[in-house]
Amino acid sequence: MIVVTGATGQLGSQIVERLLDRLPPDAVGVSVRDVDRAAGLAERGVRVRAADFTDPATLGHAFEGADKVLVVSAAIRGSGAIAANHAAIDAARDAGANRILYTSHQAASRDSLFAAQPTHAATEEHLAGLGVAFTALRNGFYASTLSFSIGTALETGQLVAPADGPVSWTAHADLAEAAAVALTEDGVLDGVTAPLTASEMLDLENVVPHERVSTRRDIAGKRSASTETST
Ligand SMILES: NC(=O)c1ccc[n+]([C@@H]2O[C@H](COP(=O)([O-])OP(=O)(O)OC[C@H]3O[C@@H](n4cnc5c(N)ncnc54)[C@H](OP(=O)(O)O)[C@@H]3O)[C@@H](O)[C@H]2O)c1
């Protein structure tokens, strides 16, 4: 059985769908915090069990009988994130999984100033030290988070952002497909993967025109955009 955590989240839910394209439902299990939110999966024959990374005693039951466990990094900020990820990974090992997978990040680094990245780096190191086959999926920056960077530009016509560089903004759907391949095709993605990203890199000035806003340079370090009338 393959068990996926975070299956009521945006990425985890898409990964489960891509697994169900490939496997019978009784070969798939999910670990979720709220089983009611996964009732649809249970009706389809997926094993649904409750667990919370911050309550490690719950994890053994959720991972019981798993050959592979995919730990989707929990949406936990701050100092508890590393302990939570480690608890999930350790529980997967204790359950006897012969491969443990983890959704890391393309920018995982102990030295990063972006708070999530030292967490991913520490989790990768923990995973690599377990002595179990592993895959750290170095997922690209989510394209869905672009809305935070763009802010209200589409309404105001003004895009103001600090100096930025090109980013290979990546769709959840593509990352879900990659995770499903890693879970079902042995050896294709082993260890710390190459960055799993979109093939094109765009900075905000390239992204915003796709949303029918034209851009122009403003003062140094800032950029502004004015909305074009869409036809
Ligand atoms: N690559 C990137 O650019 C990027 C950007 C943002 C985040 N991320 C990481 O990618 C992960 C998945 O992204 P997403 O878009 O699927 O986010 P999401 O929809 O917010 O899903 C996060 C998942 O974490 C689960 N979770 C939160 N606290 C937990 C806990 N204590 N124990 C177990 N599970 C817990 C949530 O469970 P519930 O469904 O019960 O709430 C949810 O399923 C995020 O959690 C974050 O670590 C990556």
The ligand as a MOL file (V3000), in Angstrom:
LIG
                    3D

  0  0  0     0  0            999 V3000
M  V30 BEGIN CTAB
M  V30 COUNTS 48 52 0 0 0
M  V30 BEGIN ATOM
M  V30 1 N 6.8250 24.7300 -3.3490 0
M  V30 2 C 6.2480 25.8520 -2.8840 0
M  V30 3 O 6.3330 26.9370 -3.4860 0
M  V30 4 C 5.4350 25.8070 -1.6260 0
M  V30 5 C 4.6630 26.9110 -1.2760 0
M  V30 6 C 3.8900 26.8600 -0.1330 0
M  V30 7 C 3.9070 25.7140 0.6520 0
M  V30 8 N 4.6660 24.6400 0.2960 0 CHG=1
M  V30 9 C 4.6940 23.3910 1.0980 0
M  V30 10 O 3.9510 22.4100 0.3780 0
M  V30 11 C 2.9880 21.8220 1.2690 0
M  V30 12 C 1.7680 21.3580 0.4980 0
M  V30 13 O 1.2470 22.4510 -0.2010 0
M  V30 14 P -0.3060 22.6270 -0.4720 0
M  V30 15 O -0.4350 23.6300 -1.5530 0
M  V30 16 O -0.9400 21.2970 -0.6190 0 CHG=-1
M  V30 17 O -0.7600 23.3100 0.8980 0
M  V30 18 P -2.1210 23.1180 1.6930 0
M  V30 19 O -3.2710 22.9550 0.7630 0
M  V30 20 O -2.1440 24.2200 2.7050 0
M  V30 21 O -1.9100 21.7330 2.4230 0
M  V30 22 C -1.1090 21.6330 3.5540 0
M  V30 23 C -1.3820 20.2840 4.1780 0
M  V30 24 O -0.6630 20.2210 5.4190 0
M  V30 25 C -1.5270 19.5270 6.3050 0
M  V30 26 N -1.1570 19.7830 7.6920 0
M  V30 27 C -1.1170 20.9560 8.3210 0
M  V30 28 N -0.7950 20.7690 9.6100 0
M  V30 29 C -0.6330 19.4330 9.7700 0
M  V30 30 C -0.3140 18.6000 10.8620 0
M  V30 31 N -0.0790 19.1210 12.0810 0
M  V30 32 N -0.2490 17.2650 10.6830 0
M  V30 33 C -0.4810 16.7270 9.4530 0
M  V30 34 N -0.7890 17.4610 8.3770 0
M  V30 35 C -0.8730 18.7930 8.5430 0
M  V30 36 C -2.9040 20.0800 5.9960 0
M  V30 37 O -3.8960 19.2570 6.5260 0
M  V30 38 P -5.4450 19.6810 6.4550 0
M  V30 39 O -5.8820 19.3380 5.0530 0
M  V30 40 O -6.0670 18.8450 7.5110 0
M  V30 41 O -5.5120 21.1530 6.7430 0
M  V30 42 C -2.8720 20.0850 4.4930 0
M  V30 43 O -3.2890 18.8460 3.9550 0
M  V30 44 C 2.7170 22.9200 2.3050 0
M  V30 45 O 2.2220 22.3640 3.5080 0
M  V30 46 C 4.0770 23.5490 2.4800 0
M  V30 47 O 4.8800 22.7980 3.4010 0
M  V30 48 C 5.4320 24.6730 -0.8210 0
M  V30 END ATOM
M  V30 BEGIN BOND
M  V30 1 1 1 2
M  V30 2 2 2 3
M  V30 3 1 2 4
M  V30 4 1 4 5
M  V30 5 2 4 48
M  V30 6 2 5 6
M  V30 7 1 6 7
M  V30 8 2 7 8
M  V30 9 1 8 9
M  V30 10 1 8 48
M  V30 11 1 9 10
M  V30 12 1 9 46
M  V30 13 1 10 11
M  V30 14 1 11 12
M  V30 15 1 11 44
M  V30 16 1 12 13
M  V30 17 1 13 14
M  V30 18 2 14 15
M  V30 19 1 14 16
M  V30 20 1 14 17
M  V30 21 1 17 18
M  V30 22 2 18 19
M  V30 23 1 18 20
M  V30 24 1 18 21
M  V30 25 1 21 22
M  V30 26 1 22 23
M  V30 27 1 23 24
M  V30 28 1 23 42
M  V30 29 1 24 25
M  V30 30 1 25 26
M  V30 31 1 25 36
M  V30 32 1 26 27
M  V30 33 1 26 35
M  V30 34 2 27 28
M  V30 35 1 28 29
M  V30 36 1 29 30
M  V30 37 2 29 35
M  V30 38 1 30 31
M  V30 39 2 30 32
M  V30 40 1 32 33
M  V30 41 2 33 34
M  V30 42 1 34 35
M  V30 43 1 36 37
M  V30 44 1 36 42
M  V30 45 1 37 38
M  V30 46 2 38 39
M  V30 47 1 38 40
M  V30 48 1 38 41
M  V30 49 1 42 43
M  V30 50 1 44 45
M  V30 51 1 44 46
M  V30 52 1 46 47
M  V30 END BOND
M  V30 END CTAB
M  END
